[in-house]
Amino acid sequence: MQILGIDSSTKNLSIALSEDDVKYFGTNFSKETGFMVNIISCIDNVLKKAGRSISDVDVFSVNIGPGDFTGTRIGISVAKTLALVTEKPLYGIKALDVCAVQLLVNSAARINRLLQKKESVLLLPVFDVKRNEVFFSIYEASLAGDSNSFFMYPFRENNIFINRVSGDHLIDCESFDNELGKILLSEPIIVTVEKKPSVFVSGTGFLNYKHLFNDIKKINYGFYLDRKAFYPDARFLNKCTYFRAVNEIKKQDESAVAQNIQNSKSKAAQTLKTIQAGQTEWAGGQSGQTRSIEGLKPLRERESEKSILAGDKNVVPLYVRDFIPFSKK
């Protein structure tokens, strides 16, 4: 599965082409002004580096924010246009989810050791949304996933899962440590031992408000700052997308199997007679119609010419507060 990811939610434009969730080609353009005019050329450069064309892409993904207002809109517009003209699915991924995955992958060895010791591990992506405010959510890493897990990372002999364990929070950065302390005690966070969890943090909030990390040290938790995850990277955007796409395919396959089992009772006798007669067609559907036995191929084979992935129906920027472009005087 070839996934093209576009992340323009910050001043660091990131483009990546991934083959499943392993091999990838990418580029980052961090010039603060004017980089958006180069978004198409950056996409073209990544495709050339991978020896691919836009028609080879199976799935598109884009960071929907929160982030830079203009940049996020441009990235979404480009992704939606490419998905439309190529008739391929598009997934919109939240910036917080992307950062949570970065935190896990970047610190997988340490997180794996903590989890094997039966200690609790939290992931805390924090993004600057201007007006002296930060936007964040809390995630838990664990070795036991469930239906609510939005990502799984195979590491050595284990699979590490990520679950969101809090809602989204918008807080003034000056009172961030106090509010975070309250949230850590009030949210339904699973603490498996008496020792307080280790918390891995990053995001533009810690980059733009440098006092935040020192502030949260006042809370009696073990905090680790990942300086490599300040800006979201399209490679991890694609990892989120791959996990969602695989789960979507699994659900469709399970549904198809269930439907086939339900239909098999009524069709089994008719199909058996057809095979015994040495015919290559069997009557089915409306009167007078025939269907080839080839039509019984697995779902993915039958849909090879058209993606079976639905993607997201409505990909729009994520606003953390009401946006009013013009106010009446």
ChimeraX attribute file (.defattr): number of C-alpha atoms within 10 A of each C-alpha:
attribute: neighborCount
match mode: 1-to-1
recipient: residues
	/A:1	14
	/A:2	19
	/A:3	25
	/A:4	31
	/A:5	32
	/A:6	30
	/A:7	35
	/A:8	31
	/A:9	28
	/A:10	23
	/A:11	19
	/A:12	19
	/A:13	27
	/A:14	25
	/A:15	30
	/A:16	27
	/A:17	28
	/A:18	26
	/A:19	19
	/A:20	17
	/A:21	19
	/A:22	9
	/A:23	10
	/A:24	17
	/A:25	18
	/A:26	21
	/A:27	18
	/A:28	14
	/A:29	16
	/A:30	13
	/A:31	11
	/A:32	11
	/A:33	8
	/A:34	10
	/A:35	16
	/A:36	21
	/A:37	10
	/A:38	12
	/A:39	21
	/A:40	12
	/A:41	11
	/A:42	22
	/A:43	21
	/A:44	16
	/A:45	16
	/A:46	20
	/A:47	21
	/A:48	13
	/A:49	13
	/A:50	16
	/A:51	10
	/A:52	14
	/A:53	11
	/A:54	14
	/A:55	11
	/A:56	14
	/A:57	21
	/A:58	20
	/A:59	27
	/A:60	23
	/A:61	31
	/A:62	32
	/A:63	34
	/A:64	26
	/A:65	30
	/A:66	21
	/A:67	26
	/A:68	16
	/A:69	17
	/A:70	13
	/A:71	20
	/A:72	25
	/A:73	20
	/A:74	18
	/A:75	25
	/A:76	25
	/A:77	16
	/A:78	15
	/A:79	23
	/A:80	23
	/A:81	13
	/A:82	18
	/A:83	20
	/A:84	12
	/A:85	9
	/A:86	15
	/A:87	14
	/A:88	20
	/A:89	22
	/A:90	29
	/A:91	29
	/A:92	27
	/A:93	24
	/A:94	19
	/A:95	27
	/A:96	25
	/A:97	25
	/A:98	26
	/A:99	27
	/A:100	31
	/A:101	27
	/A:102	27
	/A:103	28
	/A:104	24
	/A:105	16
	/A:106	14
	/A:107	14
	/A:108	17
	/A:109	12
	/A:110	10
	/A:111	24
	/A:112	23
	/A:113	11
	/A:114	16
	/A:115	16
	/A:116	12
	/A:117	10
	/A:118	14
	/A:119	19
	/A:120	23
	/A:121	24
	/A:122	28
	/A:123	28
	/A:124	22
	/A:125	29
	/A:126	26
	/A:127	28
	/A:128	22
	/A:129	22
	/A:130	14
	/A:131	8
	/A:132	13
	/A:133	17
	/A:134	23
	/A:135	23
	/A:136	23
	/A:137	20
	/A:138	26
	/A:139	24
	/A:140	23
	/A:141	27
	/A:142	24
	/A:143	15
	/A:144	12
	/A:145	16
	/A:146	9
	/A:147	6
	/A:148	11
	/A:149	15
	/A:150	18
	/A:151	21
	/A:152	21
	/A:153	19
	/A:154	11
	/A:155	12
	/A:156	10
	/A:157	7
	/A:158	12
	/A:159	15
	/A:160	22
	/A:161	21
	/A:162	26
	/A:163	22
	/A:164	19
	/A:165	19
	/A:166	17
	/A:167	12
	/A:168	13
	/A:169	15
	/A:170	17
	/A:171	17
	/A:172	14
	/A:173	22
	/A:174	15
	/A:175	12
	/A:176	17
	/A:177	20
	/A:178	14
	/A:179	14
	/A:180	17
	/A:181	15
	/A:182	10
	/A:183	17
	/A:184	15
	/A:185	9
	/A:186	10
	/A:187	12
	/A:188	11
	/A:189	18
	/A:190	13
	/A:191	15
	/A:192	13
	/A:193	11
	/A:194	8
	/A:195	11
	/A:196	14
	/A:197	23
	/A:198	17
	/A:199	20
	/A:200	21
	/A:201	24
	/A:202	26
	/A:203	29
	/A:204	23
	/A:205	26
	/A:206	23
	/A:207	18
	/A:208	14
	/A:209	16
	/A:210	11
	/A:211	13
	/A:212	18
	/A:213	19
	/A:214	12
	/A:215	15
	/A:216	17
	/A:217	13
	/A:218	11
	/A:219	14
	/A:220	10
	/A:221	14
	/A:222	15
	/A:223	19
	/A:224	17
	/A:225	16
	/A:226	17
	/A:227	15
	/A:228	13
	/A:229	21
	/A:230	23
	/A:231	24
	/A:232	29
	/A:233	27
	/A:234	27
	/A:235	28
	/A:236	23
	/A:237	32
	/A:238	34
	/A:239	25
	/A:240	23
	/A:241	29
	/A:242	23
	/A:243	16
	/A:244	18
	/A:245	21
	/A:246	14
	/A:247	13
	/A:248	16
	/A:249	16
	/A:250	12
	/A:251	12
	/A:252	16
	/A:253	15
	/A:254	12
	/A:255	12
	/A:256	14
	/A:257	14
	/A:258	12
	/A:259	11
	/A:260	13
	/A:261	13
	/A:262	11
	/A:263	11
	/A:264	13
	/A:265	10
	/A:266	10
	/A:267	13
	/A:268	12
	/A:269	10
	/A:270	14
	/A:271	18
	/A:272	12
	/A:273	12
	/A:274	16
	/A:275	13
	/A:276	8
	/A:277	9
	/A:278	9
	/A:279	12
	/A:280	11
	/A:281	15
	/A:282	17
	/A:283	14
	/A:284	14
	/A:285	9
	/A:286	7
	/A:287	7
	/A:288	7
	/A:289	9
	/A:290	12
	/A:291	13
	/A:292	12
	/A:293	14
	/A:294	10
	/A:295	11
	/A:296	11
	/A:297	10
	/A:298	12
	/A:299	15
	/A:300	14
	/A:301	10
	/A:302	13
	/A:303	11
	/A:304	9
	/A:305	8
	/A:306	11
	/A:307	14
	/A:308	17
	/A:309	18
	/A:310	14
	/A:311	20
	/A:312	13
	/A:313	10
	/A:314	10
	/A:315	19
	/A:316	17
	/A:317	25
	/A:318	18
	/A:319	13
	/A:320	15
	/A:321	8
	/A:322	6
	/A:323	7
	/A:324	6
	/A:325	5
	/A:326	6
	/A:327	5
	/A:328	3
	/A:329	3
